[in-house]
Each structure stands twice: as C-alpha cells, then as structure tokens.
Amino acid sequence: MDGQSFYTIVELETGAQVAWGRLGEGAAVDLPTGRYGVRAIVVTPGSVTAPASRTLVLIPEVVLGTPSQAATMVVALDARLAVPVAVTLDEPRAVQVSAMVSILQRTGSGRLVRHEMGGERFDPGRFFVTPSVARADLSTYVQTAWIRPDRPDVYNAVHSTAGRVPAVLRYRVPVAAMAAVRTVYAAQGVDACGGTYLGAILQGRPSSVSYGTRFALPAERIEYYLPNPDVSWYTEFGQTDRDCTFEQTGYQTGPARTYHQAGTTRAAWNTAPITPATHNQAGEPSAIRNGDTVSVRLPLYADSQRGHVDFGGPYDGVTGDVALSADGVRLCGSDTLEAFDCTVPPSPGTYRLTAIANRTVPWSVLSPKTETMWTFHSATTGAPAPLPLTRVRYDLRLDELNRATAGAPANISFHTSPPVTRASIAISVDGGKRWQPVPTYWAGDRWRATYRQPAAGAVSLRYEASDTAGNMVSQIIGDAYLTV
C-alpha cells in the first residue's frame, strides 16, 4: 500500500469511532458484536497517464453476530466500485477554491456521523466515492465554493441527496439559477480590512468546511448561493486594521439563511450604531433567569441589522464592566465582559443590569464608549425565562463609512421590542457633555426622530424608553456615527 490510505470503524448505535488505522495487507481489528459502519480513504498514486486520486469508500453497515457466532469476517474496501465527483460552474472566470463530499449517517441514538473527503477543488479524475443502496440513515452533500480573481464575488453551492449515496455525482451550477445577495460591508468610520467565512449548515450542524476571504473595507460584493431547502448558510465577519494583520479583531455573526429560489436580495454588515444586544444570532435571549439563577452573556458590539451580534467577551482593545444590581447593591458581574451566573433572592424585586464598554481599536472610531442600563422587575421562575430587557435597533441611513451629510435633514427610526409607551432621543456633538433633545414620534411600528444633521464631526446618541410594566432602558452611544 502507499502508506497514505486509512480506515475508520464507527459503532452505529453511539457514533463512537472504535477503530482506525493505515490500510495494509493483513489489517485486522477485534470488535464485540454489534453494528458498525466502515469507511476508508484510498489513495491511488499517479502515473504518467493518470493523476493521483482519492476515493471515499463507505460500507454503511456491517453486522457482527452474537458471541456464539463469532468468527473472522473479511470486509473488502473496493475502490474500483467508486464513481467520480465533479462540479462545474458556468462562470468561466470563477476558480473553485473549496470542495467537500460529506456523507452524514444518523446513528440509533440520533447522533450524526460524518464520512468526508475534500480538498481545494474537484479536479477531473481525482476524487471518487462509492455509491450505496437506499438507506434511510444516509444523506449525501457535495459542497463547493468559487471566487473570481478579478472581483470579490463568491459562489457557494451544496448538492444534497437524501437516503443514499447516489450513483452519479456530477453537477453543473448555472449562475442564473443561484440566489444573488448583493452585500455591503461597511467600515466604522475609517478604512480597514475585513474578512468572512461563509459556511453551510447541514441537518442543523455546521459543515466541517467553510471558505474565507479578505478584502478592504468598505466593500460591496455579490454572494451567490445555490437554492436548496435542506441547507442553510451562516456568515462570520471579522475586521482589523487596514494592513490586515488581524492582531486585534472584532467579530460578528448573524442568523442562518436558507435560499429557496433564484433572485437578487440585499444585505449589509457593520452598519452603525454599534451597541449591545439582548439576543444572540439565533434569537435566543442573552440574559435569562432559571429559578433563582440569572445567567448573562451580552454581546456588546452588534450592528444595526437584525440578528447581527458578536461572540461575547473578552474583546480586543476593550475594557468595561457588566453588572447586575438591586437597590443600588452590586450582586455580581464581570469586569472582563465575559458571561456570568448570579444567584438572586426568590422574592419579586427590581433589578438593574448595566453594561459599560470602552473601546480603542485601529479599525474603528465609532462607539468608543457605550453605556446601557436596563431596569426591570423579576421573581423566581419555574423554568428558564428571558429577562425583560428592551431590545433597540436603529436605522440611521448612513453611507458605507457610517457617515451622514452635515446639515442635511435626518429622519431616523428605532424599533424597540417589546413595544414601549414612551421613548426619547437626544444627540451630542461634544462627546456627551451637552445633550440636545430632538422631536420623537410614533409612526407605524416604530419610533422616529427628526432633526438636522450637525456640522462635520462625530454624533453621540442617548436613547431612553419605558413600557407599561415599568421596565426601562437607557442607552448612551458615544460617537455613534460621523457627519461630513
């Protein structure tokens, strides 16, 4: 053998890998009775007439009988039965940069086992997979990504087959059949460097491969996705200084999206103001109470787009404090801005959750200081329940550097959830030393404010609101956006 081919044996009730090793003559494994899946990557060396190739050989199930039936079983891993894998895109300027075959097998306990093989691209005649008979526990995914060297556009596709490994694994992707997402990646007031990882979610779990790109901020590109109702896609966005050192980095992620049809949509990242968030990217609350335990994990640097949040502290270039208090007494918190748990009295009480963050990073001049304070009522719970923290999202209509035109009319809106009965907003042009209230009114499903944009510089925002239950939020965003 070539010394590169190897095998893995998986127990099909638990999904545990029970044996693995190099393939070679006389390879033997002692196993108890049970059901097993056997896979191997068989490497065939190249020759003058053919390139080297890899084959994923899968035997979905091998049954070893009772101890009284124990005997030697020979399992043949025959790569000659395999079929080639190939995916082409009808954009001749695009280059395939990532490729993966994932065969997911669901075990008796409900776990997913991955049988995978991949590389940078599916070169002709180099990747093969053995087909299978129909099996309810198997699903096959062929995932590929392309880029265009002349522009930052990316193309992502997953072809899926439920119930077997198909006998044909050759696919053609028409660009006209893809969902095109025209995406703007804004910069936080200064030129910077950005990067993304775009990855697929297969049966509720992230794929083991995603493709990363880097680009100057601000940027706009088209992100293409092959529509597939069985697959959703996530984005991880990071930013650093304009030299792309990624020594100090800020990250965000967002809700997974599934694309059902071709067509063009729009998306935006990094839009100001940058504020704390009360929910994560999946819409789950960032602060909950379970009985008499309060658990807090606040993302402090979320942009204004729904569901966009960071991964939580600690952060590069950030100091501050997140604290839970009652009657002016600090109960617990984190001066590293990390998650914490807190035991509180079971009786009803009024609490205050405060988040203060000070940031100095080379890739942003916005939100150098934010202060958010939620005041709410809470009592012991019989099951986990979110704290009644008011969510706030702003729509400032800014350019790709998060700037507005000085002297122009401003008509901003801010959406609160749950709804509030009172809201006010004020602006400051001197870093919060003096505040100017602006007219605020309810229109449709959100609050709005109108004023004239100040002279060129930085504009800070102060927002205050309360609901009928007496829960309140007060938020100060230093240098929320710029005017030019």
C-alpha positions in Angstrom: 0.0 0.0 0.0 1.0 3.6 -0.3 1.0 4.4 3.4 -1.5 7.2 3.0 -4.7 5.2 2.8 -6.5 4.7 6.1 -9.7 3.3 7.5 -12.2 4.2 10.3 -14.8 2.0 12.0 -17.8 3.6 13.7 -20.2 1.9 16.1 -23.7 2.7 14.7 -25.6 3.0 17.9 -23.5 5.7 19.6 -21.5 7.1 16.7 -18.2 6.4 18.5 -15.1 5.7 16.5 -13.9 2.3 17.8 -11.0 1.6 15.4 -8.8 3.3 12.8 -5.5 2.9 11.2 -3.5 2.6 8.0 -4.7 0.2 5.3 -2.4 -2.6 4.5 -2.2 -6.3 4.0 -3.5 -8.2 7.0 -5.1 -5.2 8.8 -7.3 -6.8 11.5 -9.5 -5.4 14.2 -11.1 -7.3 17.2 -14.6 -5.9 17.9 -17.5 -7.0 20.1 -20.9 -8.0 18.5 -22.8 -5.0 17.1 -23.5 -2.8 14.1 -20.6 -0.9 12.5 -20.0 1.5 9.7 -16.7 1.2 7.8 -15.1 3.9 5.7 -11.8 4.4 4.1 -9.9 7.0 2.1 -8.0 5.0 -0.5 -5.1 6.9 -2.2 -4.1 5.8 -5.7 -0.7 7.0 -6.7 -0.4 8.9 -10.0 1.3 7.7 -13.2 2.4 9.1 -16.5 -1.1 8.7 -17.9 -3.3 9.4 -14.8 -3.1 11.8 -11.8 -3.1 10.6 -8.3 -6.6 10.1 -6.9 -8.5 9.7 -3.6 -11.6 7.6 -3.1 -14.0 7.6 -0.2 -15.1 4.0 0.2 -18.1 3.6 2.5 -19.7 0.4 3.8 -22.7 1.8 5.7 -23.4 -1.2 7.8 -21.5 -4.4 8.9 -23.3 -6.6 11.4 -21.2 -8.8 13.8 -23.4 -11.6 15.2 -23.7 -13.0 18.8 -20.7 -14.4 20.6 -21.7 -17.9 19.7 -21.5 -16.8 16.1 -18.2 -15.1 16.5 -15.9 -15.6 13.6 -13.5 -13.8 11.3 -15.2 -11.5 8.9 -13.5 -10.2 5.8 -14.5 -6.7 4.7 -13.4 -5.7 1.2 -12.9 -2.0 0.6 -13.1 -1.9 -3.2 -12.3 1.5 -4.7 -13.0 0.2 -8.2 -16.7 0.5 -7.5 -16.5 4.3 -7.0 -17.9 7.0 -9.2 -16.2 10.4 -10.0 -17.2 13.6 -8.2 -17.3 16.7 -10.4 -19.0 20.2 -10.1 -18.7 22.9 -12.7 -19.9 26.5 -12.6 -20.9 28.3 -15.8 -18.9 31.3 -14.9 -15.6 30.8 -16.8 -13.7 33.5 -14.7 -14.5 31.7 -11.4 -12.0 29.4 -9.8 -13.0 26.6 -7.5 -11.4 27.1 -4.1 -13.1 24.6 -1.8 -14.7 21.2 -2.2 -16.1 18.6 0.1 -18.1 15.4 0.0 -20.0 14.8 3.3 -22.0 11.6 3.8 -24.0 12.1 7.1 -25.1 8.9 8.8 -27.6 9.1 11.6 -27.0 6.6 14.4 -29.5 4.7 16.5 -29.0 7.3 19.3 -29.7 10.2 16.9 -26.1 11.3 16.5 -24.7 12.3 13.2 -21.5 10.6 11.9 -19.6 12.4 9.2 -17.9 10.4 6.4 -15.9 13.1 4.5 -13.3 13.8 1.8 -12.3 17.1 0.4 -9.7 19.5 -1.0 -9.3 22.8 -2.8 -11.1 21.6 -5.9 -12.6 18.6 -7.5 -10.0 18.2 -10.2 -11.1 15.8 -13.1 -10.3 12.2 -12.4 -9.0 12.8 -8.8 -12.0 12.3 -6.5 -14.3 9.3 -6.3 -17.0 8.0 -3.9 -18.6 4.6 -3.7 -22.4 4.6 -4.2 -24.7 2.9 -1.7 -28.1 1.2 -1.8 -31.1 3.1 -0.5 -30.8 3.7 3.3 -32.9 6.0 5.5 -29.9 6.8 7.7 -27.7 8.3 4.9 -27.7 11.8 3.3 -25.0 12.9 0.9 -23.8 16.5 0.4 -21.4 17.8 -2.2 -20.2 21.3 -1.3 -18.2 23.6 -3.4 -17.1 27.3 -3.4 -15.7 29.5 -6.1 -14.2 33.0 -6.3 -13.5 35.4 -9.1 -9.9 36.6 -9.1 -10.9 39.9 -10.7 -13.5 40.9 -8.1 -14.6 39.8 -4.5 -17.7 37.9 -5.6 -18.1 34.4 -4.1 -20.2 31.4 -5.3 -21.4 28.7 -2.9 -23.3 25.5 -3.7 -24.4 22.4 -1.9 -26.0 19.5 -3.8 -27.8 17.1 -1.5 -29.3 13.6 -1.8 -31.3 12.0 0.9 -31.4 8.3 1.6 -28.3 7.1 -0.2 -25.0 7.9 -1.9 -26.1 8.4 -5.5 -24.5 6.7 -8.5 -24.0 10.0 -10.3 -22.1 12.8 -8.5 -21.6 15.1 -11.4 -23.2 18.5 -11.2 -23.4 21.7 -13.2 -24.3 25.0 -11.5 -25.9 27.8 -13.6 -25.2 31.2 -12.1 -28.7 32.3 -13.3 -30.2 29.7 -11.0 -28.4 31.0 -7.9 -29.6 33.4 -5.2 -27.6 36.6 -5.5 -27.1 38.5 -2.3 -25.7 42.0 -3.0 -23.8 42.6 0.3 -22.3 45.8 1.6 -19.6 45.5 4.3 -19.4 49.0 5.8 -16.4 50.4 7.7 -16.6 52.0 11.2 -15.5 55.5 10.2 -12.0 54.6 8.9 -10.6 52.4 6.2 -10.0 48.9 7.5 -9.6 45.2 6.5 -12.5 42.8 6.6 -12.8 39.0 6.2 -15.6 36.5 6.1 -16.2 32.8 6.5 -19.3 31.5 4.7 -20.3 28.0 5.7 -23.2 25.6 5.2 -25.4 24.1 7.9 -26.3 20.5 7.2 -29.1 18.9 9.2 -28.8 21.6 11.9 -25.0 21.4 12.2 -22.2 23.5 10.6 -20.4 21.8 7.8 -16.8 21.0 8.6 -15.6 23.2 5.8 -16.1 26.9 5.1 -14.3 29.3 2.8 -12.6 32.5 4.0 -11.9 35.7 2.1 -10.2 39.0 3.0 -11.0 42.4 1.5 -10.5 46.2 2.1 -13.3 47.9 4.0 -15.7 49.4 3.0 -16.6 46.8 0.3 -19.5 45.6 -1.8 -19.8 42.2 -3.4 -22.3 39.6 -4.6 -22.5 36.4 -2.6 -24.2 33.6 -4.6 -25.9 30.6 -3.1 -27.4 27.6 -4.9 -31.0 27.4 -3.6 -31.5 24.3 -1.5 -34.3 23.9 1.1 -32.2 21.4 3.0 -29.2 23.7 3.5 -28.8 27.0 5.4 -25.8 29.3 5.4 -24.0 31.3 8.1 -21.6 34.2 7.9 -18.8 35.1 10.2 -17.5 38.6 9.7 -14.2 39.9 11.2 -12.4 43.2 10.9 -9.0 44.5 11.7 -6.6 47.3 10.8 -6.2 48.3 7.2 -2.9 46.2 6.9 -4.9 43.0 7.6 -2.7 41.9 10.5 -5.7 40.5 12.4 -3.7 41.0 15.6 -6.7 42.9 17.0 -10.0 41.7 15.6 -13.7 42.3 16.1 -16.1 39.6 15.0 -19.8 39.4 14.2 -22.1 36.6 13.1 -25.8 36.5 12.0 -28.8 34.3 11.7 -28.5 31.4 9.3 -30.3 31.9 6.0 -31.9 29.3 3.6 -32.4 30.2 -0.1 -35.3 28.7 -1.9 -35.2 30.3 -5.3 -33.0 32.4 -7.6 -33.2 36.2 -7.4 -31.4 39.2 -6.1 -31.6 40.4 -2.5 -29.6 42.9 -0.4 -27.7 42.6 2.9 -25.5 44.8 5.0 -22.9 44.3 7.7 -21.2 46.7 10.2 -23.8 49.4 10.0 -23.8 51.9 12.9 -24.7 52.4 15.6 -22.7 49.6 17.3 -24.5 48.7 20.5 -25.1 45.8 23.0 -27.6 43.2 22.0 -30.2 41.4 24.1 -30.4 38.3 21.9 -27.9 36.1 20.0 -27.9 35.4 16.3 -30.4 32.6 16.7 -32.8 35.0 18.5 -32.2 33.4 21.9 -32.1 35.8 24.9 -28.7 36.8 26.1 -29.9 37.1 29.7 -32.2 34.5 31.4 -33.5 33.6 34.8 -33.9 29.9 35.8 -35.3 29.7 39.3 -33.1 31.9 41.3 -30.1 31.9 39.0 -29.6 34.7 36.5 -27.3 34.0 33.5 -25.9 36.8 31.4 -23.9 36.7 28.2 -24.3 40.0 26.5 -22.9 40.7 23.0 -21.7 44.3 23.3 -20.8 45.1 19.7 -23.8 44.3 17.5 -24.5 46.4 14.3 -28.0 47.7 13.4 -29.0 44.7 11.3 -31.4 42.2 12.8 -29.6 39.3 14.4 -26.1 40.5 13.9 -24.1 40.1 17.1 -20.6 39.4 18.3 -19.4 36.3 20.2 -19.2 37.9 23.6 -16.2 39.0 25.7 -13.4 39.3 26.4 -12.7 41.7 23.5 -9.6 43.0 21.9 -9.0 46.6 22.8 -12.0 46.8 25.2 -12.3 47.4 28.9 -15.5 47.8 30.9 -18.0 46.1 33.2 -21.3 44.2 33.1 -23.0 44.1 36.4 -26.4 43.1 37.9 -27.5 45.1 40.9 -30.6 45.5 43.2 -31.3 48.5 45.4 -28.0 50.0 44.4 -26.0 47.0 45.6 -23.9 45.1 43.1 -24.9 41.4 43.2 -22.4 40.1 40.6 -20.9 40.9 37.3 -17.8 40.7 35.1 -15.1 43.3 34.6 -13.7 41.2 31.7 -17.1 41.4 29.9 -17.5 37.7 29.9 -20.6 35.6 30.7 -21.5 35.2 34.4 -24.1 33.5 36.6 -25.7 35.1 39.6 -27.9 33.8 42.5 -30.6 36.2 43.4 -33.4 36.3 46.0 -36.6 34.4 45.0 -39.0 37.2 46.0 -40.1 39.8 43.4 -37.6 42.7 43.1 -36.4 45.5 40.9 -33.0 44.9 39.2 -30.6 46.8 37.1 -28.3 45.3 34.5 -25.6 47.7 33.4 -23.1 47.3 30.6 -20.3 49.8 30.2 -17.7 49.3 27.4 -14.7 51.4 26.4 -13.0 50.6 23.1 -9.8 51.7 21.4 -9.1 49.7 18.2 -7.4 50.7 15.0 -10.3 49.6 12.7 -13.0 51.8 14.3 -13.5 55.4 15.6 -17.2 54.6 16.4 -18.7 53.6 19.7 -15.5 54.3 21.7 -17.8 54.3 24.8 -21.3 52.8 25.3 -23.4 52.7 28.5 -26.6 50.7 28.6 -28.8 50.3 31.6 -31.9 48.1 31.9 -34.2 48.4 34.9 -36.7 45.6 35.2 -38.8 43.5 37.6 -38.2 39.9 38.2 -39.1 37.0 40.5 -38.3 33.3 40.8 -39.2 31.2 37.8 -40.2 27.6 37.4 -38.4 27.3 34.1 -35.8 29.3 32.2 -37.2 32.6 31.1 -35.7 35.7 29.4 -35.1 38.8 31.5 -37.4 41.6 30.3 -34.7 43.6 28.6 -35.9 46.0 25.9 -34.2 45.5 22.6 -33.4 48.6 20.5 -32.5 48.6 16.8 -31.7 51.9 14.9 -31.9 52.8 11.3 -29.8 55.9 10.6 -29.5 55.6 6.8 -25.7 56.1 6.6 -23.1 55.6 3.9 -20.5 52.8 3.6 -18.3 54.6 6.2 -21.2 55.1 8.5 -21.4 58.8 7.8 -24.3 61.3 7.2 -24.2 64.6 5.3 -23.7 67.5 7.6 -26.6 70.0 7.5 -29.0 67.5 5.8 -32.4 66.5 7.3 -32.2 63.5 9.5 -35.1 61.1 9.7 -34.0 58.2 11.8 -36.1 55.4 13.2 -35.6 53.0 16.1 -37.5 49.8 16.8 -38.0 48.5 20.3 -39.1 45.0 21.4 -41.3 44.6 23.3 -43.1 47.8 22.4 -42.6 50.8 24.7 -45.1 53.5 25.6 -42.5 56.3 26.0 -39.3 57.0 24.1 -37.0 59.9 23.7 -33.7 60.6 22.0 -31.1 63.2 22.2 -27.9 64.0 20.3 -24.5 65.4 21.3 -21.6 66.8 19.3 -19.1 67.1 22.2 -18.9 63.5 23.3 -21.8 63.7 25.7 -21.0 66.8 27.7 -24.2 68.5 26.4 -27.3 66.9 25.0 -29.9 68.3 22.6 -33.3 66.6 22.7 -34.8 66.0 19.2 -38.5 65.6 18.3 -39.6 61.9 18.7 -42.9 60.4 17.5 -44.6 57.1 16.9 -45.2 56.1 13.3 -46.3 52.7 12.1 -44.5 50.1 14.1 -41.6 52.1 15.4 -40.4 55.4 16.9 -38.9 58.1 14.7 -36.9 61.2 15.3 -36.3 64.2 13.0 -33.6 66.8 13.2 -30.9 68.5 11.1 -27.5 66.7 11.0 -24.9 68.7 12.9 -21.7 70.1 11.4 -18.9 67.7 10.4 -17.8 65.6 13.3 -19.0 62.8 15.5 -22.5 62.5 16.8 -23.4 60.7 20.0 -26.9 59.3 20.8 -28.8 59.0 24.0 -32.0 56.8 24.0 -34.4 56.3 26.8 -37.6 54.3 26.9 -40.1 52.5 29.2 -43.0 50.1 28.9 -46.3 49.7 30.7 -44.8 47.2 33.1 -42.3 49.7 34.3 -39.2 48.2 32.6 -36.8 50.8 31.3 -33.8 51.1 29.1 -31.3 54.0 28.9 -28.5 53.8 26.3 -25.7 56.2 25.5 -23.7 55.6 22.4 -20.6 57.8 22.2 -19.6 58.8 18.7 -22.4 56.7 17.2 -21.8 57.9 13.6 -20.0 60.7 11.7 -21.1 63.6 9.7 -19.1 65.0 6.7 
